[in-house]
Amino acid sequence: MVKYNANRKPRRFEEPDESPIELRSRTMRAVKSKNTRPEMTVRRFLHAAGLRYRLHDRRLPGVPDLVFPSRRVALFVHGCFWHQHSGCLAADRPRSSVDYWTRKLDGNVARDRRHRADLEAAGWNVLVIWECEINDNATLERLVKTIKSVRP
């Protein structure tokens, strides 16, 4: 049985426990950068195809999600929203806090471009698979063929 407290204000009039900035900060901290569901799907598929890799090699620019050192291939598994997959519906930007999201997402894209250029300058082949592509086995098969076609 729920007890009624006459001194308590209704919930809708209570002050929020966190400010919007603290709430956003907590939400952003909860976003994983490693071992995400798309990354795990790609890892399982590539491993089942017989490919072996290193994870998150911090010695390389951008810390690629998967690294095939003998083939000099760096693979990034990008989320469509966070890395702004061109033409993808999941890459739509939020309508609130437009300045914040523009700065944040454009910065992510610019950083990705820099990391790719740095890796290519160091002699690495850079591949990107997008979150929206991982549910298509044909795309994953093409990825396997591409990686295997790079000779050590």
MILOTOR-635297 format. One record per residue: residue number from 1; z negated, y negated, x of N, C-alpha, C in turn. Coordinates in steps of 0.02 Angstrom, whole numbers. Layout:
BEGIN
<atom num="NUM" n_pz="Z" n_py="Y" n_px="X" ca_pz="Z" ca_py="Y" ca_px="X" c_pz="Z" c_py="Y" c_px="X"/>
...
REM end
This chain:
BEGIN
<atom num="1" n_pz="0" n_py="59" n_px="42" ca_pz="0" ca_py="0" ca_px="0" c_pz="0" c_py="-62" c_px="44"/>
<atom num="2" n_pz="45" n_py="-110" n_px="29" ca_pz="50" ca_py="-171" ca_px="68" c_pz="1" c_py="-223" c_px="40"/>
<atom num="3" n_pz="-38" n_py="-253" n_px="84" ca_pz="-86" ca_py="-304" ca_px="63" c_pz="-53" c_py="-372" c_px="62"/>
<atom num="4" n_pz="-71" n_py="-412" n_px="14" ca_pz="-43" ca_py="-479" ca_px="8" c_pz="-91" c_py="-529" c_px="41"/>
<atom num="5" n_pz="-65" n_py="-572" n_px="83" ca_pz="-106" ca_py="-623" ca_px="115" c_pz="-83" c_py="-691" c_px="89"/>
<atom num="6" n_pz="-124" n_py="-723" n_px="50" ca_pz="-106" ca_py="-787" ca_px="19" c_pz="-100" c_py="-843" c_px="70"/>
<atom num="7" n_pz="-132" n_py="-837" n_px="127" ca_pz="-130" ca_py="-890" ca_px="178" c_pz="-68" c_py="-888" c_px="221"/>
<atom num="8" n_pz="-32" n_py="-834" n_px="216" ca_pz="27" ca_py="-826" ca_px="259" c_pz="88" c_py="-859" c_px="228"/>
<atom num="9" n_pz="125" n_py="-897" n_px="269" ca_pz="186" ca_py="-929" ca_px="245" c_pz="241" c_py="-876" c_px="237"/>
<atom num="10" n_pz="287" n_py="-887" n_px="191" ca_pz="343" ca_py="-840" ca_px="185" c_pz="382" c_py="-838" c_px="251"/>
<atom num="11" n_pz="413" n_py="-781" n_px="267" ca_pz="448" ca_py="-771" ca_px="330" c_pz="502" c_py="-823" c_px="343"/>
<atom num="12" n_pz="538" n_py="-842" n_px="291" ca_pz="594" ca_py="-888" ca_px="303" c_pz="573" c_py="-956" c_px="328"/>
<atom num="13" n_pz="508" n_py="-973" n_px="322" ca_pz="484" ca_py="-1038" ca_px="345" c_pz="449" c_py="-1034" c_px="412"/>
<atom num="14" n_pz="443" n_py="-973" n_px="440" ca_pz="410" ca_py="-966" ca_px="505" c_pz="454" c_py="-993" c_px="560"/>
<atom num="15" n_pz="421" n_py="-1020" n_px="609" ca_pz="457" ca_py="-1044" ca_px="668" c_pz="483" c_py="-984" c_px="708"/>
<atom num="16" n_pz="543" n_py="-989" n_px="736" ca_pz="568" ca_py="-933" ca_px="777" c_pz="525" c_py="-924" c_px="840"/>
<atom num="17" n_pz="519" n_py="-863" n_px="861" ca_pz="479" ca_py="-848" ca_px="921" c_pz="512" c_py="-875" c_px="985"/>
<atom num="18" n_pz="578" n_py="-878" n_px="984" ca_pz="614" ca_py="-899" ca_px="1044" c_pz="661" c_py="-957" c_px="1027"/>
<atom num="19" n_pz="672" n_py="-999" n_px="1076" ca_pz="721" ca_py="-1052" ca_px="1067" c_pz="791" c_py="-1021" c_px="1072"/>
<atom num="20" n_pz="842" n_py="-1056" n_px="1048" ca_pz="910" ca_py="-1028" ca_px="1053" c_pz="931" c_py="-1013" c_px="1125"/>
<atom num="21" n_pz="907" n_py="-1054" n_px="1172" ca_pz="925" ca_py="-1043" ca_px="1242" c_pz="892" c_py="-979" c_px="1268"/>
<atom num="22" n_pz="828" n_py="-969" n_px="1251" ca_pz="793" ca_py="-908" ca_px="1272" c_pz="824" c_py="-846" c_px="1240"/>
<atom num="23" n_pz="843" n_py="-853" n_px="1176" ca_pz="874" ca_py="-797" ca_px="1141" c_pz="941" c_py="-779" c_px="1173"/>
<atom num="24" n_pz="982" n_py="-829" n_px="1189" ca_pz="1046" ca_py="-816" ca_px="1221" c_pz="1035" c_py="-784" c_px="1290"/>
<atom num="25" n_pz="986" n_py="-809" n_px="1326" ca_pz="972" ca_py="-783" ca_px="1392" c_pz="952" c_py="-709" c_px="1388"/>
<atom num="26" n_pz="910" n_py="-693" n_px="1339" ca_pz="888" ca_py="-623" ca_px="1330" c_pz="948" c_py="-579" c_px="1311"/>
<atom num="27" n_pz="990" n_py="-605" n_px="1268" ca_pz="1049" ca_py="-567" ca_px="1247" c_pz="1096" c_py="-555" c_px="1305"/>
<atom num="28" n_pz="1108" n_py="-606" n_px="1346" ca_pz="1154" ca_py="-600" ca_px="1402" c_pz="1125" c_py="-551" c_px="1455"/>
<atom num="29" n_pz="1060" n_py="-551" n_px="1464" ca_pz="1029" ca_py="-504" ca_px="1511" c_pz="1038" c_py="-432" c_px="1489"/>
<atom num="30" n_pz="1044" n_py="-422" n_px="1424" ca_pz="1051" ca_py="-354" ca_px="1398" c_pz="1121" c_py="-326" c_px="1407"/>
<atom num="31" n_pz="1170" n_py="-368" n_px="1423" ca_pz="1238" ca_py="-345" ca_px="1432" c_pz="1243" c_py="-309" c_px="1499"/>
<atom num="32" n_pz="1262" n_py="-246" n_px="1497" ca_pz="1265" ca_py="-206" ca_px="1558" c_pz="1329" c_py="-222" c_px="1597"/>
<atom num="33" n_pz="1324" n_py="-217" n_px="1663" ca_pz="1383" ca_py="-226" ca_px="1704" c_pz="1404" c_py="-161" c_px="1738"/>
<atom num="34" n_pz="1360" n_py="-112" n_px="1738" ca_pz="1376" ca_py="-47" ca_px="1768" c_pz="1362" c_py="7" c_px="1717"/>
<atom num="35" n_pz="1398" n_py="62" n_px="1725" ca_pz="1388" ca_py="121" ca_px="1683" c_pz="1395" c_py="107" c_px="1608"/>
<atom num="36" n_pz="1442" n_py="64" n_px="1592" ca_pz="1456" ca_py="49" ca_px="1522" c_pz="1491" c_py="107" c_px="1489"/>
<atom num="37" n_pz="1494" n_py="108" n_px="1424" ca_pz="1527" ca_py="163" ca_px="1388" c_pz="1601" c_py="168" c_px="1409"/>
<atom num="38" n_pz="1640" n_py="113" n_px="1412" ca_pz="1710" ca_py="121" ca_px="1435" c_pz="1715" c_py="149" c_px="1506"/>
<atom num="39" n_pz="1671" n_py="125" n_px="1550" ca_pz="1672" ca_py="150" ca_px="1619" c_pz="1657" c_py="224" c_px="1621"/>
<atom num="40" n_pz="1608" n_py="246" n_px="1584" ca_pz="1589" ca_py="317" ca_px="1584" c_pz="1646" c_py="360" c_px="1557"/>
<atom num="41" n_pz="1681" n_py="335" n_px="1507" ca_pz="1738" ca_py="372" ca_px="1478" c_pz="1792" c_py="382" c_px="1531"/>
<atom num="42" n_pz="1808" n_py="328" n_px="1567" ca_pz="1859" ca_py="332" ca_px="1620" c_pz="1836" c_py="378" c_px="1675"/>
<atom num="43" n_pz="1773" n_py="373" n_px="1695" ca_pz="1747" ca_py="416" ca_px="1749" c_pz="1752" c_py="489" c_px="1731"/>
<atom num="44" n_pz="1733" n_py="506" n_px="1669" ca_pz="1737" ca_py="577" ca_px="1648" c_pz="1808" c_py="602" c_px="1649"/>
<atom num="45" n_pz="1855" n_py="560" n_px="1624" ca_pz="1925" ca_py="581" ca_px="1621" c_pz="1953" c_py="591" c_px="1691"/>
<atom num="46" n_pz="1940" n_py="545" n_px="1737" ca_pz="1967" ca_py="550" ca_px="1805" c_pz="1936" c_py="609" c_px="1842"/>
<atom num="47" n_pz="1872" n_py="620" n_px="1831" ca_pz="1839" ca_py="677" ca_px="1864" c_pz="1867" c_py="743" c_px="1838"/>
<atom num="48" n_pz="1879" n_py="747" n_px="1773" ca_pz="1908" ca_py="808" ca_px="1744" c_pz="1979" c_py="819" c_px="1769"/>
<atom num="49" n_pz="2013" n_py="765" n_px="1789" ca_pz="2081" ca_py="771" ca_px="1816" c_pz="2081" c_py="788" c_px="1890"/>
<atom num="50" n_pz="2021" n_py="796" n_px="1919" ca_pz="2017" ca_py="816" ca_px="1988" c_pz="2011" c_py="760" c_px="2038"/>
<atom num="51" n_pz="2004" n_py="699" n_px="2014" ca_pz="1998" ca_py="641" ca_px="2059" c_pz="1925" c_py="628" c_px="2075"/>
<atom num="52" n_pz="1911" n_py="615" n_px="2139" ca_pz="1843" ca_py="599" ca_px="2160" c_pz="1842" c_py="527" c_px="2185"/>
<atom num="53" n_pz="1787" n_py="494" n_px="2175" ca_pz="1783" ca_py="423" ca_px="2187" c_pz="1713" c_py="403" c_px="2207"/>
<atom num="54" n_pz="1707" n_py="342" n_px="2231" ca_pz="1643" ca_py="310" ca_px="2245" c_pz="1630" c_py="259" c_px="2189"/>
<atom num="55" n_pz="1567" n_py="247" n_px="2175" ca_pz="1549" ca_py="200" ca_px="2122" c_pz="1524" c_py="134" c_px="2151"/>
<atom num="56" n_pz="1548" n_py="79" n_px="2124" ca_pz="1520" ca_py="13" ca_px="2136" c_pz="1509" c_py="-2" c_px="2211"/>
<atom num="57" n_pz="1561" n_py="1" n_px="2250" ca_pz="1556" ca_py="-10" ca_px="2323" c_pz="1544" c_py="-84" c_px="2336"/>
<atom num="58" n_pz="1483" n_py="-101" n_px="2353" ca_pz="1463" ca_py="-171" ca_px="2361" c_pz="1493" c_py="-203" c_px="2423"/>
<atom num="59" n_pz="1525" n_py="-164" n_px="2466" ca_pz="1557" ca_py="-193" ca_px="2525" c_pz="1623" c_py="-225" c_px="2507"/>
<atom num="60" n_pz="1650" n_py="-211" n_px="2448" ca_pz="1715" ca_py="-237" ca_px="2428" c_pz="1707" c_py="-297" c_px="2381"/>
<atom num="61" n_pz="1754" n_py="-345" n_px="2386" ca_pz="1751" ca_py="-403" ca_px="2341" c_pz="1753" c_py="-382" c_px="2268"/>
<atom num="62" n_pz="1710" n_py="-410" n_px="2228" ca_pz="1709" ca_py="-395" ca_px="2157" c_pz="1674" c_py="-331" c_px="2138"/>
<atom num="63" n_pz="1651" n_py="-292" n_px="2186" ca_pz="1616" ca_py="-228" ca_px="2174" c_pz="1654" c_py="-187" c_px="2122"/>
<atom num="64" n_pz="1712" n_py="-159" n_px="2141" ca_pz="1751" ca_py="-120" ca_px="2092" c_pz="1710" c_py="-64" c_px="2061"/>
<atom num="65" n_pz="1727" n_py="-47" n_px="1999" ca_pz="1690" ca_py="5" ca_px="1963" c_pz="1700" c_py="73" c_px="1995"/>
<atom num="66" n_pz="1762" n_py="88" n_px="2014" ca_pz="1777" ca_py="151" ca_px="2048" c_pz="1820" c_py="136" c_px="2109"/>
<atom num="67" n_pz="1805" n_py="170" n_px="2163" ca_pz="1842" ca_py="160" ca_px="2225" c_pz="1866" c_py="228" c_px="2250"/>
<atom num="68" n_pz="1929" n_py="232" n_px="2268" ca_pz="1959" ca_py="292" ca_px="2298" c_pz="1974" c_py="274" c_px="2371"/>
<atom num="69" n_pz="1926" n_py="282" n_px="2416" ca_pz="1933" ca_py="257" ca_px="2484" c_pz="1993" c_py="285" c_px="2522"/>
<atom num="70" n_pz="2005" n_py="350" n_px="2516" ca_pz="2060" ca_py="380" ca_px="2554" c_pz="2128" c_py="354" c_px="2531"/>
<atom num="71" n_pz="2133" n_py="334" n_px="2470" ca_pz="2197" ca_py="307" ca_px="2443" c_pz="2198" c_py="231" c_px="2444"/>
<atom num="72" n_pz="2141" n_py="201" n_px="2461" ca_pz="2132" ca_py="128" ca_px="2460" c_pz="2150" c_py="99" c_px="2392"/>
<atom num="73" n_pz="2120" n_py="130" n_px="2341" ca_pz="2129" ca_py="107" ca_px="2272" c_pz="2062" c_py="84" c_px="2245"/>
<atom num="74" n_pz="2062" n_py="24" n_px="2216" ca_pz="2002" ca_py="-3" ca_px="2183" c_pz="2019" c_py="-10" c_px="2109"/>
<atom num="75" n_pz="1977" n_py="19" n_px="2067" ca_pz="1988" ca_py="19" ca_px="1995" c_pz="1933" c_py="-20" c_px="1960"/>
<atom num="76" n_pz="1954" n_py="-67" n_px="1918" ca_pz="1908" ca_py="-105" ca_px="1877" c_pz="1916" c_py="-83" c_px="1805"/>
<atom num="77" n_pz="1862" n_py="-69" n_px="1770" ca_pz="1862" ca_py="-54" ca_px="1699" c_pz="1836" c_py="-118" c_px="1665"/>
<atom num="78" n_pz="1883" n_py="-157" n_px="1637" ca_pz="1866" ca_py="-222" ca_px="1610" c_pz="1855" c_py="-220" c_px="1535"/>
<atom num="79" n_pz="1803" n_py="-254" n_px="1512" ca_pz="1792" ca_py="-264" ca_px="1441" c_pz="1840" c_py="-319" c_px="1417"/>
<atom num="80" n_pz="1872" n_py="-308" n_px="1361" ca_pz="1923" ca_py="-355" ca_px="1336" c_pz="1894" c_py="-424" c_px="1323"/>
<atom num="81" n_pz="1834" n_py="-428" n_px="1296" ca_pz="1804" ca_py="-493" ca_px="1282" c_pz="1784" c_py="-529" c_px="1346"/>
<atom num="82" n_pz="1745" n_py="-496" n_px="1387" ca_pz="1716" ca_py="-529" ca_px="1446" c_pz="1768" c_py="-548" c_px="1498"/>
<atom num="83" n_pz="1823" n_py="-511" n_px="1500" ca_pz="1875" ca_py="-526" ca_px="1550" c_pz="1939" c_py="-553" c_px="1518"/>
<atom num="84" n_pz="1936" n_py="-567" n_px="1453" ca_pz="1989" ca_py="-600" ca_px="1415" c_pz="2057" c_py="-565" c_px="1422"/>
<atom num="85" n_pz="2060" n_py="-505" n_px="1394" ca_pz="2122" ca_py="-466" ca_px="1393" c_pz="2174" c_py="-503" c_px="1351"/>
<atom num="86" n_pz="2226" n_py="-524" n_px="1382" ca_pz="2278" ca_py="-564" ca_px="1349" c_pz="2309" c_py="-525" c_px="1291"/>
<atom num="87" n_pz="2311" n_py="-555" n_px="1232" ca_pz="2342" ca_py="-525" ca_px="1174" c_pz="2299" c_py="-475" c_px="1137"/>
<atom num="88" n_pz="2238" n_py="-464" n_px="1159" ca_pz="2193" ca_py="-415" ca_px="1127" c_pz="2149" c_py="-451" c_px="1076"/>
<atom num="89" n_pz="2142" n_py="-421" n_px="1018" ca_pz="2100" ca_py="-450" ca_px="966" c_pz="2027" c_py="-455" c_px="987"/>
<atom num="90" n_pz="2005" n_py="-409" n_px="1028" ca_pz="1935" ca_py="-409" ca_px="1051" c_pz="1920" c_py="-467" c_px="1099"/>
<atom num="91" n_pz="1972" n_py="-502" n_px="1121" ca_pz="1963" ca_py="-557" ca_px="1168" c_pz="1956" c_py="-624" c_px="1133"/>
<atom num="92" n_pz="1952" n_py="-624" n_px="1067" ca_pz="1942" ca_py="-687" ca_px="1031" c_pz="1877" c_py="-720" c_px="1052"/>
<atom num="93" n_pz="1881" n_py="-785" n_px="1061" ca_pz="1822" ca_py="-822" ca_px="1083" c_pz="1779" c_py="-843" c_px="1024"/>
<atom num="94" n_pz="1714" n_py="-846" n_px="1035" ca_pz="1669" ca_py="-868" ca_px="981" c_pz="1684" c_py="-940" c_px="961"/>
<atom num="95" n_pz="1672" n_py="-955" n_px="898" ca_pz="1685" ca_py="-1022" ca_px="872" c_pz="1625" c_py="-1069" c_px="882"/>
<atom num="96" n_pz="1568" n_py="-1041" n_px="898" ca_pz="1509" ca_py="-1083" ca_px="911" c_pz="1502" c_py="-1091" c_px="987"/>
<atom num="97" n_pz="1471" n_py="-1144" n_px="1007" ca_pz="1459" ca_py="-1158" ca_px="1079" c_pz="1524" c_py="-1152" c_px="1118"/>
<atom num="98" n_pz="1576" n_py="-1185" n_px="1094" ca_pz="1643" ca_py="-1179" ca_px="1124" c_pz="1643" c_py="-1198" c_px="1197"/>
<atom num="99" n_pz="1609" n_py="-1252" n_px="1215" ca_pz="1609" ca_py="-1273" ca_px="1285" c_pz="1578" c_py="-1220" c_px="1330"/>
<atom num="100" n_pz="1522" n_py="-1192" n_px="1308" ca_pz="1489" ca_py="-1141" ca_px="1348" c_pz="1534" c_py="-1080" c_px="1358"/>
<atom num="101" n_pz="1563" n_py="-1054" n_px="1303" ca_pz="1604" ca_py="-994" ca_px="1307" c_pz="1669" c_py="-1006" c_px="1346"/>
<atom num="102" n_pz="1698" n_py="-1065" n_px="1339" ca_pz="1759" ca_py="-1080" ca_px="1377" c_pz="1744" c_py="-1079" c_px="1451"/>
<atom num="103" n_pz="1690" n_py="-1113" n_px="1470" ca_pz="1670" ca_py="-1114" ca_px="1541" c_pz="1654" c_py="-1044" c_px="1567"/>
<atom num="104" n_pz="1616" n_py="-1006" n_px="1528" ca_pz="1595" ca_py="-939" ca_px="1548" c_pz="1655" c_py="-891" c_px="1555"/>
<atom num="105" n_pz="1696" n_py="-887" n_px="1504" ca_pz="1751" ca_py="-838" ca_px="1504" c_pz="1807" c_py="-858" c_px="1552"/>
<atom num="106" n_pz="1823" n_py="-923" n_px="1556" ca_pz="1873" ca_py="-946" ca_px="1604" c_pz="1849" c_py="-933" c_px="1675"/>
<atom num="107" n_pz="1784" n_py="-941" n_px="1686" ca_pz="1755" ca_py="-927" ca_px="1752" c_pz="1762" c_py="-853" c_px="1769"/>
<atom num="108" n_pz="1751" n_py="-809" n_px="1720" ca_pz="1759" ca_py="-737" ca_px="1732" c_pz="1830" c_py="-720" c_px="1752"/>
<atom num="109" n_pz="1879" n_py="-749" n_px="1717" ca_pz="1949" ca_py="-736" ca_px="1732" c_pz="1967" c_py="-761" c_px="1802"/>
<atom num="110" n_pz="1944" n_py="-821" n_px="1819" ca_pz="1958" ca_py="-849" ca_px="1885" c_pz="1926" c_py="-806" c_px="1940"/>
<atom num="111" n_pz="1865" n_py="-783" n_px="1928" ca_pz="1831" ca_py="-740" ca_px="1977" c_pz="1868" c_py="-674" c_px="1985"/>
<atom num="112" n_pz="1892" n_py="-645" n_px="1930" ca_pz="1931" ca_py="-583" ca_px="1934" c_pz="1994" c_py="-593" c_px="1976"/>
<atom num="113" n_pz="2027" n_py="-650" n_px="1966" ca_pz="2088" ca_py="-665" ca_px="2004" c_pz="2072" c_py="-671" c_px="2079"/>
<atom num="114" n_pz="2018" n_py="-704" n_px="2096" ca_pz="1997" ca_py="-711" ca_px="2167" c_pz="1982" c_py="-643" c_px="2197"/>
<atom num="115" n_pz="1945" n_py="-602" n_px="2161" ca_pz="1927" ca_py="-536" ca_px="2188" c_pz="1989" c_py="-493" c_px="2198"/>
<atom num="116" n_pz="2035" n_py="-496" n_px="2151" ca_pz="2096" ca_py="-457" ca_px="2157" c_pz="2136" c_py="-480" c_px="2219"/>
<atom num="117" n_pz="2142" n_py="-545" n_px="2228" ca_pz="2179" ca_py="-572" ca_px="2286" c_pz="2145" c_py="-551" c_px="2351"/>
<atom num="118" n_pz="2079" n_py="-554" n_px="2353" ca_pz="2042" ca_py="-535" ca_px="2414" c_pz="2052" c_py="-461" c_px="2430"/>
<atom num="119" n_pz="2049" n_py="-418" n_px="2379" ca_pz="2059" ca_py="-346" ca_px="2389" c_pz="2131" c_py="-332" c_px="2413"/>
<atom num="120" n_pz="2179" n_py="-363" n_px="2381" ca_pz="2249" ca_py="-352" ca_px="2401" c_pz="2262" c_py="-377" c_px="2472"/>
<atom num="121" n_pz="2231" n_py="-433" n_px="2490" ca_pz="2238" ca_py="-459" ca_px="2558" c_pz="2208" c_py="-411" c_px="2609"/>
<atom num="122" n_pz="2158" n_py="-373" n_px="2589" ca_pz="2126" ca_py="-324" ca_px="2633" c_pz="2162" c_py="-257" c_px="2632"/>
<atom num="123" n_pz="2219" n_py="-252" n_px="2596" ca_pz="2259" ca_py="-191" ca_px="2596" c_pz="2241" c_py="-141" c_px="2542"/>
<atom num="124" n_pz="2206" n_py="-162" n_px="2491" ca_pz="2187" ca_py="-117" ca_px="2436" c_pz="2236" c_py="-123" c_px="2378"/>
<atom num="125" n_pz="2248" n_py="-67" n_px="2345" ca_pz="2286" ca_py="-67" ca_px="2282" c_pz="2235" c_py="-78" c_px="2226"/>
<atom num="126" n_pz="2246" n_py="-128" n_px="2185" ca_pz="2199" ca_py="-145" ca_px="2133" c_pz="2228" c_py="-125" c_px="2065"/>
<atom num="127" n_pz="2189" n_py="-86" n_px="2028" ca_pz="2208" ca_py="-65" ca_px="1961" c_pz="2155" c_py="-89" c_px="1912"/>
<atom num="128" n_pz="2178" n_py="-106" n_px="1851" ca_pz="2133" ca_py="-127" ca_px="1798" c_pz="2150" c_py="-86" c_px="1736"/>
<atom num="129" n_pz="2099" n_py="-58" n_px="1705" ca_pz="2108" ca_py="-26" ca_px="1640" c_pz="2062" c_py="-64" c_px="1592"/>
<atom num="130" n_pz="2089" n_py="-80" n_px="1534" ca_pz="2053" ca_py="-120" ca_px="1485" c_pz="2016" c_py="-75" c_px="1435"/>
<atom num="131" n_pz="1962" n_py="-102" n_px="1411" ca_pz="1919" ca_py="-67" ca_px="1363" c_pz="1959" c_py="-40" c_px="1303"/>
<atom num="132" n_pz="2008" n_py="-79" n_px="1278" ca_pz="2046" ca_py="-58" ca_px="1220" c_pz="2095" c_py="-2" c_px="1236"/>
<atom num="133" n_pz="2108" n_py="11" n_px="1300" ca_pz="2156" ca_py="62" ca_px="1320" c_pz="2125" c_py="131" c_px="1332"/>
<atom num="134" n_pz="2059" n_py="134" n_px="1337" ca_pz="2028" ca_py="197" ca_px="1358" c_pz="2028" c_py="251" c_px="1305"/>
<atom num="135" n_pz="2041" n_py="233" n_px="1243" ca_pz="2042" ca_py="284" ca_px="1189" c_pz="2110" c_py="317" c_px="1184"/>
<atom num="136" n_pz="2159" n_py="293" n_px="1222" ca_pz="2226" ca_py="321" ca_px="1222" c_pz="2234" c_py="368" c_px="1281"/>
<atom num="137" n_pz="2238" n_py="433" n_px="1267" ca_pz="2245" ca_py="482" ca_px="1322" c_pz="2307" c_py="472" c_px="1363"/>
<atom num="138" n_pz="2362" n_py="448" n_px="1332" ca_pz="2423" ca_py="436" ca_px="1369" c_pz="2412" c_py="383" c_px="1423"/>
<atom num="139" n_pz="2375" n_py="332" n_px="1407" ca_pz="2360" ca_py="279" ca_px="1456" c_pz="2317" c_py="307" c_px="1513"/>
<atom num="140" n_pz="2268" n_py="348" n_px="1495" ca_pz="2226" ca_py="378" ca_px="1547" c_pz="2266" c_py="426" c_px="1591"/>
<atom num="141" n_pz="2313" n_py="463" n_px="1561" ca_pz="2356" ca_py="507" ca_px="1600" c_pz="2399" c_py="467" c_px="1648"/>
<atom num="142" n_pz="2426" n_py="410" n_px="1625" ca_pz="2466" ca_py="366" ca_px="1670" c_pz="2422" c_py="340" c_px="1727"/>
<atom num="143" n_pz="2360" n_py="325" n_px="1711" ca_pz="2314" ca_py="301" ca_px="1764" c_pz="2304" c_py="356" c_px="1816"/>
<atom num="144" n_pz="2294" n_py="418" n_px="1795" ca_pz="2286" ca_py="474" ca_px="1841" c_pz="2349" c_py="480" c_px="1885"/>
<atom num="145" n_pz="2408" n_py="478" n_px="1854" ca_pz="2470" ca_py="484" ca_px="1892" c_pz="2478" c_py="427" c_px="1943"/>
<atom num="146" n_pz="2460" n_py="367" n_px="1921" ca_pz="2465" ca_py="309" ca_px="1966" c_pz="2419" c_py="318" c_px="2026"/>
<atom num="147" n_pz="2358" n_py="338" n_px="2014" ca_pz="2310" ca_py="347" ca_px="2069" c_pz="2334" c_py="403" c_px="2116"/>
<atom num="148" n_pz="2356" n_py="459" n_px="2087" ca_pz="2379" ca_py="514" ca_px="2128" c_pz="2443" c_py="498" c_px="2166"/>
<atom num="149" n_pz="2483" n_py="452" n_px="2141" ca_pz="2546" ca_py="435" ca_px="2175" c_pz="2534" c_py="393" c_px="2237"/>
<atom num="150" n_pz="2476" n_py="362" n_px="2242" ca_pz="2460" ca_py="323" ca_px="2303" c_pz="2440" c_py="373" c_px="2357"/>
<atom num="151" n_pz="2480" n_py="375" n_px="2409" ca_pz="2468" ca_py="424" ca_px="2462" c_pz="2418" c_py="396" c_px="2513"/>
<atom num="152" n_pz="2373" n_py="439" n_px="2536" ca_pz="2324" ca_py="416" ca_px="2587" c_pz="2356" c_py="399" c_px="2652"/>
REM end
